[in-house]
């Protein structure tokens, strides 16, 4: 399996270092990316120059094939790799649009699945068919969700189910014209400021100039990275709920727990649980978008502690999880700067 050991925040990278070699290397590179005091590695910086040329060419090619969807589209994306809160933001935005009499349809690439043709996600969909994030969007939003790598075709299909599209992870997907372009940037900023693979940036910082809204996800005490207004939005860890139970049972903070993660930045979850008063006695860390197997489940169930996981992991664990075993999921509570949802709506109306 993967490492199961005592989880201490100050030793989190040591914990990941016991993973298989490529995962350990990935985590070390991420640490370098997000440590703003460390200059990018010289060799990786050279690769960044090549990446910049290829990325610029790719963007130019995408702009030659721009398609206007038949209904307005809001793009929610980022300029850095890794978690910036896109999924909970999309769920929050969909709820705000519904409150304003829209019928949003969510459009996802379907990460974690090899699905080129767009599909309408249903209660019977599996993560390996539509992707874990698409499945999570469906469960949390209550909206129609279209998943597939061909998002131009997905946008055409979405028009049959609603009157506005929210494109998940769409800032670099420029083949689709959007009424509003939203970019999420984590409160910690852009790390060392380097382009991939020397740093976490997907595009140069100047690309933020084409964004309609820049939203800083996390705490409000951030350092601005642009001349535009930077809105504040956060999804904070709220409570642990048993997704196998009736839904109203919460886990007391006095018990040690066994954390299971298959996400980009698991140390954030460790930090959240610690702040909520939970002791993470064991931690099973898997690669991002990990496809859980029956063997994984069997090994996890050998633990005598309460199994705690993220919502993104839970949608993949649920089909394999025994009905009589609790699966505690860390749910989030959202806070948004006043006026943010109205501003998004106004940008769509101005475009129309």
Steps between C-alpha positions, in 0.01 A plus 500: 500500500636838594640638817301466823682674781466766767406832338673809625477818301867582540592161352242488223754490219692226675173307504460539124864406450410141586270478202621343178782697334307703246245617759781601735665700219167668418455608860855636524448704185170634636676602821754691293222665298311630800799613703530859378842536663653232278606591148391264223739216420733596212427188295123533551524870409649400166208266439266786595630702206408215267162463671432873452555473124283189465228651719493822299472304174224282646301805612532658157369183337205484740405859419466407132219258587284704737135389518220703655265281706128541438453600865724728712801342668696587813850354519652419838870420482840573643845609401683266737499121524366323804202570720358852494145415604345480151256220580341659809500836323312355202247342737457832683465695175240254367293546815523879469389487137205278589401756764492756216262291285768344274519129417875430499665201334848406612757399239799292614796352316459182705846472654575147611303348210594434139179633350518707183126502418296716740251320724224616733599392851237304693465330837621180333819651354836372622813706561700303243232583240448874557779605739503553874451877486201472265342248734564727796349799318189294429463390862560842657330734252176328408552637146533322167868416444657424160837321507735438210828622350326649195353798677385668180266205444423509872388862476265409215351220712471728804255728315241220520503509880527864609546865409855570622821294506766497770821365349721338763875553453455707187747791510737334252219336297454791264311321223176600675394864517398600849282775642706518817852371572573431867847407624554358847835562666578345840557746782865389519546646154713365217779330692845565354340668195652257250331341200458124484701295576719742699200650677123458538392746229313359199537832320697820559346729760415747222227256385288625790434807285237308302309398816175677587530407868792394715388315810741426784392176665591478866564756769474872432854583613661452161749700296340631176653362179326726246367851451143371474256472788558165670187356655510284813335160520573203726393142558594414855495160665171469684410161644541126459184326380439129443403466133395138559257599775179705519692824453453662839767313697821694565834366623620622838840666500628298795581184300819431299425453130649331195518746210472381137591742219551483125529873426764748386575664837411266787687710756216750485261233628744408776510864604121534489445193717756618752329841523165326553649308792541157341810286554613339174662182631537338158505630144466304175616727219429416136578687180257763371199341319593158639256225395426309819493121477337231710847420636539861613166478681591170667825646632334820619233306688771328704546828683330519840459876475225706338569538125493866395531621141425789265183538294703450180628166631164400646320487164749234389501310831122485543426234232751264667437589864307253724154628589554430870828695528501878557686714248568840653527780244648843569236742375560867433331826587514778242539873559496754216570870487177695475411589142709227333205300367321815380814613318523162319138529394547857381799399282285234332220749437745755358637241261150410385 
